[in-house]
Every structure is written in C-alpha cells, then in structure tokens.
Amino acid sequence: MAFVALTKPRIIELLLITTVPVMFLAEQGVPDLWLVLATCVGGYLSAGGANALNMYIDRDIDALMDRTSQRPLVTGMVSPREGLAFGAALAVISTFWFGVLVNWLSAGLSLAALLFYVVVYTMILKRRTAQNIVWGGIAGCMPVLIGWSSVTNSVSWAAVILFLVIFFWTPPHYWPLSMKVKEDYARVGVPMLPVIASNKVVARQIVLYSWVMVAVSLLLTPLGYTGWFYTLVALVTGGFWLWEAHGLQARAKAGITGGKLKEMRLFHWSITYVSLLFVAVAVDPFLR
C-alpha cells in the first residue's frame, strides 16, 4: 500500500476524469472499451510515476509540512532509493505501454507530461516562483490531449480548448487550498501565491482566472464540437463557480480571515465543477 500511496491515487482520479470523456467526444460516441482501459491504465502508470518522482524530490520539505508529513518517503515505509526506482520504472513502463497498446503520439504526450511535472514544475518552478502552479499546471492539462490522441492519433482544436480549460482551472482550483495551508508552504520556503501576497490579491487573481476559464469552456459550441447539453452544463456550473469566486473575493476585501474566509468552498466546488463539465463532454455527443 505504501507504493500505491506514492502514486497519489486521489489526484490521478481527477486526471482520468478529464481523459475518458474526451475519448467519447473524439469518437462522437462510445470509443473502443479496450482502448479506454489501455489509456486509463497507461495514464495511471504515467501519472503515478510522476507523482512518485515528485515525492522523491520533495521528501525534504514534505517532512516539514503537516499536510505531507505522513507520506511514505517521509515515514520511512519506502526508502528514497526504492521511491526513485519505482517512479523511474513506472515512467518507462507507461511510455512503452502507450506506444504498444495505444499509439506513439499518446506515448510522447504522456512522457512529456511526466517530464514537465517532474523537471519543470517540481525541480525548477515550485521553489522559485509564485507562478509555479500556473505553468506547472500544464502537466495536468495533458490528459485531455492524450484522451483525444488515443482515439484519433491526432490533436484537434477541441482538445486544445479543453486543455486551456484545465490550464485556467488549475490556479483557482489550487490557490484556495494554498490559502488554507499557506503556513505549511511558508515554513519550507515554497513561494505559493498566498504565501507572498495578501488574500485580496490572491482572490483577485482567482476571479480573473475563473472568468477566463468559463469563457474558454464556452468556445466548444460555436466551433461546432458540442451542442446544447454541454453549453447548458458549462453555463450553470460556470455561473456557480463565478458566484463562489466573487464571494471569496468579497470576504477577502472585507479583511475576513481564518475559517470565516471559507476558501475551501471554492476548492471543493472546483472538483465538482470539472467532474460535471467533463461528464457533459462525454454525454453531449449522444444528445446532438
């Protein structure tokens, strides 16, 4: 179970939520179920390898943060050498898995996502800039491209638009959590935006990214990729997101702190939002 924990299963659930529905959109119906299974297994192996390598690199700061102090490499359930070998093995296996059982375009995208998360985000950006989660979040956008390419062996504008939805979703998804645990990040010198900026500044950035995210999500329909059902879901869920984001901004402007800031309401809604939006991506082809 310690090695399973290294893969961060709960995070991978979100990645698969954005992968499988895109396969339905690319197929305009039900994709080959064996292909779906192969893509999901490959995605889990790749993301799991990236997460294991992330834990190996960050084991020094993980030991000092309350939120991460029970991770296997911190508690000693897995040694650093074992963690490094495990992550590297998953990286290699997942790449060949995609190449042999899906296609080599998907394999390349998967490997690019893994390297971006491990090298660009974890090793370069995370401890150096408050823009870490903005640009580092690109790795979390890649499953959308992988889902599309697994079906079509190509990448289309629909996949790019959904890639951008996740890109603009990631900061306002993660910053509320960072606001909640900013003392953890401050203790280890990781400059997450809430550590170096006031709640008012962070909330303003959350609102800005939220508006762009919702606007981008609505581009699929005028470009002909989705119909009324997806549009309705995008409008309703996006509208509720903006309500929550502006509510957080109003509380931050009023100087409210602590539990009354209610920043985790937006964090929890962000997970529901992306789940509902991508379910709509999968269902929409059947209603057009």
N, C-alpha and C positions, 0 to 999 in steps of 0.2 A: 504493500500500500504506500510505502514511502516513495517509491519510484513513480507511482501513479500521481502522487501529490506534486512531484516535480514538474509534471506536465500542465498543472493548473487547469484541471478539468472544467471548472465553472467558467473560466474565460473562454475556453475552446467551445463551449456550448453557444456562446454569442457568435463566434466565428462561423459555426455551422449554420446558425440561423440565417446568416447573410449569404451562405453558399448555396444551399439546396433550393430556396425559392427562385434564385436567379437561373438555375438549371431549368425550372419549369417555364420561365419567361423565354429563355433562349430556345427551348423546344416548342413553345406555344402549345403546351400540353404536358403530358406525363413523359418525362425522359426515361430512358432505359434504367430500370431499377438497379441492375448490376453496376451500371456506370455511377449511379448515385452512391451506392455502397462503396465502390472503389474510391470515389472522390472524397467521401466523408472519412474513410479510414486514412487515406493519404493526407488529408487536411489535418486530422488529429495527430498523426505521427510528426508532420512538419511543425505544426504549432507547438506540440509537446516538446520537440527537440529545442525549438527556440526558447520556450519557457524554462527548460532545464538549464540551458546555457546562460540565460538571464539570471537565474538563481545562483549559478556558479560564480558569475562575475560580481553579483551584488551581495554575496554572502557576508561581507564585512559590514555593510550598512544594514542589512536585514537583521543582524544580531542586535542592533541598537534601536530598532523600531518596534513598537508594541504590536503593530498590525502584522508584522512579518517574523516575529521572534520565534514562532513555532514551526518554521519551515524546515524540511528535513536536513538541509545542509547546515543549518544553524544548530539544531538539536543534536547533530551527530549521527542521526539514523542513517544518513548516507554520507560517505566521505567525499571531499572535494574531487578526488581522482575519479571516484565512481560517478559522480554527478557530471563531470566533464565528458567522460567516456560515454555515458548514457545519452547525453544531449547530442554529441557528435554522431553517435550511431544512428539515432533517430533521424538526424539531418540527411545522412547518406541513404538510409533505407527509404525514407519518404520520397526523396528525389527519384530514385530508381523505380519505386512503386508507381508514382505518377507517370513516369516515362513509359514504362512497360504496359501498365494496365489502363491508363487514361490517354495521354498524349504528351509529347515532349514540350509543347508550349506551356501546358499546365505545370509540368515539372519545373520549367525555367521560372515561371511566375512564383511557384511555391518556394523554390530555393532563394529567389530574390527577396521575398517577404521575410524569410528566415534570416538572411544575412543583414537585411535592413534593420530588423528588430534587434539583433544581437550586436552588430557593429555600429550602425549609425545611431540608433536610439540609446542602447544600454552603455556602450563604450564611449561614445562621443558626445551626445547631446544631454543625456539625463543629468549629469552632474555639473554641466557647464552653462546651461541657458534655460530661461523660463519658457522658451519656445519648444522645449523638449517634447512635450506631449502633442504639440501641433504637428510638427514634422515627423516625429517618431510614430505618430498615429498612422502614417502611410502604410506601415506593415499590416495594420489591422484592416485596411481597406482592400488588400489584395485578394482575400477570399471571394470577393464579388467578381473580380476578373477571372479567377480560377474556375468559379462555378460556370461562367459563360463559356470560357475556352474549353472546358471539359466536354461540353456538348457540341460546340461548333468548330473547335480547333482554330478559333479566331477571337478577336476582341472587337466589340461594336460600340457605338455611341451610347447605347442603353447601358452597357456595362460601365462605361466611363462616368455616366451621370450617377449611377448608383455608387460607384467608387467615391465620387465627390460628396454624395450624401453622407457616407460614413466618415469621410475626411472632415467635414464641417460638424458632424455629430460628435466626434471624439472629444474635442476640448470641452464643450459644455456638458458632456457626459462625465468627464473625469474631474474637471475643476471643482464641482460641488463636493466630491469625495475628498479632494485635496484640501478644501476649506475645512472639512471636518477633522482631518488628521494632520494639519499643517505643522503642528508642534513636532510630530514624528519626522517630517521632512526637514524642518529647521534644525533639529538635533543632529542630523547626519550631513547637513550642508547641501542638500539637494534643492536647487532653486525653483521649485514648482511656483507657478504664478502666485498662488495665495500666500506663499512664504515671503515674497519680496514686494507684494502690492497689497493695498487695502482691500477690504471686502467690496467697497464701492467700485473700485477699478476692475476687480475680478468679475463682479456681477454685470458691469457694463460690457465686458468682453463676452460673457456668456450670452447676453441678449443679442449682441452683434452676430456672433456665430450662429445663434439659433435662427435668426431671420434669414440668413443666407442659406442655412441648411433646408429650411422649409421651402424657400423659393426654388432651390435646385431640385428638391424632390418633386416639384410640380412640372418640371420640364419634360418628363417622360410622356405625358399625354399629348401635348401639342406636337411633339415629334413623332407621334403615332405608335409608340411602343406599348401604351396601356390605354385603358378605357375608363368608363365612369366609375367602376367599383374602386379601382386603385386611387383615382382622383378624390373620391369621397373620403376614403380612409386617410389619405395624406392630408386633406384639409382639416378633418376632425381631430386627428391625433396631433398634427402640427399646430393647430389652434390651441389645443390644451397645453402643449409644450410651451408655446409663447406666453400663455397665461401664467404658467408656473415660473418661467424665466423672468417675466416682468414683476411678478410677486416677490421673487428673491431680490431683484434689484431695488424694489421699493423698501424692503426691510433693511437692506444694506445701506441705502441712502439715509434711512432713519436712525442709523447707528446701532441697530439691533445686533447682538452677538450671542454666542452660546447656543443653547438648544432652541431658543426662540427664532433664530435665523432660519431654521427649517431647510437648510441647504440640501439635506438628504432626500427631501421630497422630489426634487428635480432629478437627483441621481437615480432613484428607484423608477421614476417615470421614464427616464431615458431608456432603460432596459425594456420596459413595456412598449414604448414607442417604436423602437427599432424592430421588436418582435412583431407587432401588429402591422407595421408598414411592409415588412418583407413577407408576411403571410398574404397580404394583399397583392404583392408582386406575383406570388405563386397562384393565387386564386383567379386573378383578373383574366388570364387567357381563356378560362372556361366560361366567362360571362360576356365575352365580346361577340 
